[in-house]
Amino acid sequence: MFGFTLNEEQEALRSTVEDFARAEVAPVIGEYYERGEFPYPIVAKMGKLGLFGLPFPEEYGGMGGDYLAFCLALHELARVDSSVAITLEAAVGLGAMPIYRFGSPAQREEWLPPLCRGERLAAFGLTEPGGGSDIPGGMRTTARLEQGEWVIDGSKAFITNSGTSITSVVTVLAITGRSGDRPEISSIMVPAGTPGFTVAPEYSKVGWCASDTRELAFAGCRVPEGNLLGEAGRGYAMFLATLDEGRVAIAALAAGLAQGCVDECLRYVGERTAFGHQLGHYQAIQFKIADMAARARLAQLAWYDAAGAMLAGGTFKKQAAIAKLTASEAAMDNARAATQIFGGYGFINEFPVARFYRDAKVLEIGEGTSEVQRMIIARELGLSREDR
Ligand SMILES: Cc1cc2nc3c(=O)[nH]c(=O)nc-3n(C[C@H](O)[C@H](O)[C@H](O)COP(=O)(O)OP(=O)(O)OC[C@H]3O[C@@H](n4cnc5c(N)ncnc54)[C@H](O)[C@@H]3O)c2cc1C
């Protein structure tokens, strides 16, 4: 019951992804990052390795694993680079998973096989330019049924994987009706290239520079009625379930970044000297690295705990929020400490810790900010906001 030890199969997967990240990602990702370019060749290799199909059944071209296997892969990738890790996280956790969980048999058969092979990517469009935390209250995108088609109007902001040349579909949340004063929200799949669906150029981002993030616009965009994913009006519940799982995945990614900072510092302090001694011989540096290792391990245990609760089939909302909060803050703290240990080189983009520093911040923002995680935890603890 208390074991956090990986079994043989899980350890084999973990070490395969670790080797892949060191051999195939580490040597080249810095150049893609500098150019702000999506790393298609790396994504193709990740596809061949089966990473995009990890948690899906073999009948759809998946690997027949589970969400823990997917999170292990994210953790190992993020020890080396977060752009490729978030590309995988968004493609599987946000893109393909809702199609698998809520799609009809025909929708699964149509969309999942190329997604599981990593030949195509799916995206999930929830956030809008006017607000991400305040969903559904702040949502403005609408879809109405007209002669057997959904007509979508509105816009979405910050959507990962939405504009690559291999993006096949974006699942968009839109208001499709009202129940009293509450909006009814549905999820609708919009294939890439649909007329009326425009993808803006890449944002210029602080971090995750080799991942694809765009603003989307929908103007009278028509898709068949059959592109509804799940039941009409159930989109909000689907989105909550998707995000609870996604938080475990982001926590695994963040814990991986936190561990990557430890890996890099251990190597560096054995090489760099100051005042006639290796940096690693100074206790002030050792204590910094000890704190970093402790934070990385706690972050890892937090996502193991949430993933374990998820796989056990019970409620895991609180564990997922705790894991996401803990791991993203550990990543940010470790990135700051690692940059400090590297001194001037920590500020030079060529060094992985500089990338870690730039990539860590968004982990406290995406898939629910740290404030939103605290709200969830407080609510799960039974604290009411009625008398605020
Ligand atoms: C690189 C990147 C990739 C992303 N990928 C995707 C994607 O694929 N799909 C998608 O749908 N979204 C995506 N997002 C959006 C992301 O999930 C949102 O940015 C996030 O949920 C926060 O929403 P917001 O930016 O609108 O901030 P806001 O909701 O405007 O929040 C602004 C600030 O106010 C705080 N705040 C808000 N409400 C409260 C409150 N009640 N009490 C206290 N504080 C509060 C927030 O915590 C935050 O600090 C991505 C974002 C980025 C940057």
The ligand as a MOL file (V3000), in Angstrom:
LIG
                    3D

  0  0  0     0  0            999 V3000
M  V30 BEGIN CTAB
M  V30 COUNTS 53 58 0 0 0
M  V30 BEGIN ATOM
M  V30 1 C 2.5660 28.2250 -22.8820 0
M  V30 2 C 1.1360 28.0030 -22.5110 0
M  V30 3 C 0.4440 26.9000 -23.0010 0
M  V30 4 C -0.9200 26.7240 -22.7100 0
M  V30 5 N -1.6120 25.6750 -23.2820 0
M  V30 6 C -2.9630 25.6340 -23.1560 0
M  V30 7 C -3.7550 24.6590 -23.8860 0
M  V30 8 O -3.2320 23.8050 -24.6030 0
M  V30 9 N -5.1160 24.7100 -23.7710 0
M  V30 10 C -5.7520 25.6290 -22.9950 0
M  V30 11 O -6.9850 25.6340 -22.9600 0
M  V30 12 N -5.0390 26.5550 -22.2730 0
M  V30 13 C -3.6690 26.5810 -22.3490 0
M  V30 14 N -2.9470 27.5250 -21.6510 0
M  V30 15 C -3.6640 28.4960 -20.8290 0
M  V30 16 C -3.4640 28.3320 -19.3280 0
M  V30 17 O -4.1200 27.1860 -18.8700 0
M  V30 18 C -3.9660 29.6380 -18.6750 0
M  V30 19 O -3.0210 30.6430 -18.9800 0
M  V30 20 C -4.1590 29.5010 -17.1690 0
M  V30 21 O -5.2300 28.6290 -16.8820 0
M  V30 22 C -4.4310 30.8590 -16.5140 0
M  V30 23 O -5.4360 31.5490 -17.1790 0
M  V30 24 P -5.1840 33.0590 -17.6530 0
M  V30 25 O -3.8970 33.1190 -18.3620 0
M  V30 26 O -6.3910 33.5300 -18.3620 0
M  V30 27 O -5.0190 33.8650 -16.2960 0
M  V30 28 P -6.1910 34.5340 -15.4360 0
M  V30 29 O -7.2680 33.5310 -15.2470 0
M  V30 30 O -6.5490 35.8260 -16.0490 0
M  V30 31 O -5.4770 34.7750 -14.0500 0
M  V30 32 C -4.5820 35.8830 -13.8400 0
M  V30 33 C -4.0710 35.8150 -12.4020 0
M  V30 34 O -5.1750 35.9820 -11.4900 0
M  V30 35 C -5.2150 34.8850 -10.5980 0
M  V30 36 N -6.6130 34.6220 -10.2580 0
M  V30 37 C -7.6530 34.4200 -11.1200 0
M  V30 38 N -8.7880 34.2100 -10.4340 0
M  V30 39 C -8.4710 34.2910 -9.1180 0
M  V30 40 C -9.2220 34.1860 -7.8960 0
M  V30 41 N -10.5400 33.9080 -7.9110 0
M  V30 42 N -8.5740 34.3340 -6.7230 0
M  V30 43 C -7.2380 34.5740 -6.7020 0
M  V30 44 N -6.4630 34.7010 -7.8130 0
M  V30 45 C -7.0910 34.5570 -8.9960 0
M  V30 46 C -4.5660 33.7320 -11.3380 0
M  V30 47 O -4.1120 32.7310 -10.4490 0
M  V30 48 C -3.4370 34.4570 -12.0550 0
M  V30 49 O -2.3630 34.6490 -11.1670 0
M  V30 50 C -1.5820 27.6650 -21.8720 0
M  V30 51 C -0.8800 28.7550 -21.3410 0
M  V30 52 C 0.4630 28.9470 -21.6700 0
M  V30 53 C 1.1600 30.1620 -21.1330 0
M  V30 END ATOM
M  V30 BEGIN BOND
M  V30 1 1 1 2
M  V30 2 1 2 3
M  V30 3 2 2 52
M  V30 4 2 3 4
M  V30 5 1 4 5
M  V30 6 1 4 50
M  V30 7 2 5 6
M  V30 8 1 6 7
M  V30 9 1 6 13
M  V30 10 2 7 8
M  V30 11 1 7 9
M  V30 12 1 9 10
M  V30 13 2 10 11
M  V30 14 1 10 12
M  V30 15 2 12 13
M  V30 16 1 13 14
M  V30 17 1 14 15
M  V30 18 1 14 50
M  V30 19 1 15 16
M  V30 20 1 16 17
M  V30 21 1 16 18
M  V30 22 1 18 19
M  V30 23 1 18 20
M  V30 24 1 20 21
M  V30 25 1 20 22
M  V30 26 1 22 23
M  V30 27 1 23 24
M  V30 28 2 24 25
M  V30 29 1 24 26
M  V30 30 1 24 27
M  V30 31 1 27 28
M  V30 32 2 28 29
M  V30 33 1 28 30
M  V30 34 1 28 31
M  V30 35 1 31 32
M  V30 36 1 32 33
M  V30 37 1 33 34
M  V30 38 1 33 48
M  V30 39 1 34 35
M  V30 40 1 35 36
M  V30 41 1 35 46
M  V30 42 1 36 37
M  V30 43 1 36 45
M  V30 44 2 37 38
M  V30 45 1 38 39
M  V30 46 1 39 40
M  V30 47 2 39 45
M  V30 48 1 40 41
M  V30 49 2 40 42
M  V30 50 1 42 43
M  V30 51 2 43 44
M  V30 52 1 44 45
M  V30 53 1 46 47
M  V30 54 1 46 48
M  V30 55 1 48 49
M  V30 56 2 50 51
M  V30 57 1 51 52
M  V30 58 1 52 53
M  V30 END BOND
M  V30 END CTAB
M  END
